[in-house]
Amino acid sequence: MSQLVRIGDCDVGPGCPVFFVAEIGINHNGSLDLAKQLIDGALAAGCDAVKFQKRTPELCVPKAQWHIERDTPWGRLTYIDYRRKIELGVHEYEEIDRYCRGRGILWFASCWDEPSVDFMEQFEPPCYKAASASLTDHALIRKMKRTGRPLMLSTGMSTIEEIDAAVDAVGVSDLLVAHSTSLYPCPPELLNLRMIGTLVERFPTCPIGYSGHEVGLAPSCAAVAMGARFVERHITLDRAMWGTDQAASVEIGGLVRLLTNIRDIERSMGDGVKHVYPLEHAARTKLRRVRTDLIEMNGASHPHEINGVA
Ligand SMILES: C=C(OP(=O)(O)O)C(=O)O
C-alpha cells in the first residue's frame, strides 16, 4: 500500500482526494500578469497547486541551438534570447509567491538544472517536480530530493530501466511517480493509461499519478478511475495563444469541468463490495416483478420470498 506524501497542507495517496496540479509551465509567455490570470483560473476551478518550469537558459539550451532564429511575439529572436525572454526572474516569483500564499493555493516548479533548485529554495516550495526530460539526470533529481522536500518524478520518454534507475537514485520515501507520454499534444492511442497500474505494482509505496498532454478531458478522468492519486495538466487562457505548450493545454472552462468530473469520479469509486443500499429498497420493492405464477407453483407463502427481499 502506498505511503501518504504530504504536499503543503494536502496528503497525497490512498484515501485522499486526488491532488490536482495546474501546470502553468511557460504558458505565461514571460508575463507576470498572464501568470496571475492563470493562477486565478486554477483557483476558480479548485486546483490544489499551480506549477511553473524554472530553467537557467544558458545551461538548458544546447549551444548548437543558441543562434537558431525564430519568429516570436517580440520579433525575430535567437532561441537563447527567446528562452531568456520567457524566463520569470526573482521579482516575478516573489510576486507569484505573495499572490499564491495570499489566496491559499500551493505553488512549485519543475527545476531543469541545479542552480534553479538553489533559486527555488528561497521560496520554500512544498515539493519539487522532475520533468520527464530530467529523469536520467541523476545529479539534478538527487539535488531536488536532498532538499528534503517531496519529489514528483515524471516518466515520459523513458524506458522502464531508466525509471527504475531514477527511483533507485532518489529512493522511494516522499517520492511520487507520474505516468506520462511526452507528446504535445499526445494522441489517445499513445497515452497508454494502463501504465498507471504497472507503476502501482512496480512502486507500491509511491503515490502514482498522471501528467497528461492530450487534447480533451476524458483520459485524465480515466486516469483517476484507474488509480492516479495526482493529476497534472497544462492550463492556458486560450489554446490558440502563441507558445509551444498552449495547444496541449486545458482552457479554464475545461479545467472547471475536469475538476468537477474528477471529484464526481472519486465519490463514485466505492469499495468494490456489493451492497444493497437502504436507499435502493424503495426501487427494489417497486420495480422487481412479483412472480405470482411461481408463488402458486412453488407454494411459496409470501410473494416477497420470490422477490428475494428478506
Ligand atoms: C515537462 C514537465 O513535465 P512532464 O514531463 O510531466 O510533461 C515539467 O514538469 O516541466
The ligand as a MOL file (V3000), in Angstrom:
LIG
                    3D

  0  0  0     0  0            999 V3000
M  V30 BEGIN CTAB
M  V30 COUNTS 10 9 0 0 0
M  V30 BEGIN ATOM
M  V30 1 C 7.7700 18.9540 -18.7440 0
M  V30 2 C 7.3600 18.7410 -17.4970 0
M  V30 3 O 6.6660 17.6670 -17.0770 0
M  V30 4 P 6.1800 16.3410 -17.8540 0
M  V30 5 O 7.4040 15.6100 -18.2590 0
M  V30 6 O 5.3480 15.6500 -16.8360 0
M  V30 7 O 5.3950 16.8360 -19.0090 0
M  V30 8 C 7.6330 19.6980 -16.4130 0
M  V30 9 O 7.0810 19.4850 -15.3410 0
M  V30 10 O 8.3960 20.6510 -16.6140 0
M  V30 END ATOM
M  V30 BEGIN BOND
M  V30 1 2 1 2
M  V30 2 1 2 3
M  V30 3 1 2 8
M  V30 4 1 3 4
M  V30 5 2 4 5
M  V30 6 1 4 6
M  V30 7 1 4 7
M  V30 8 2 8 9
M  V30 9 1 8 10
M  V30 END BOND
M  V30 END CTAB
M  END
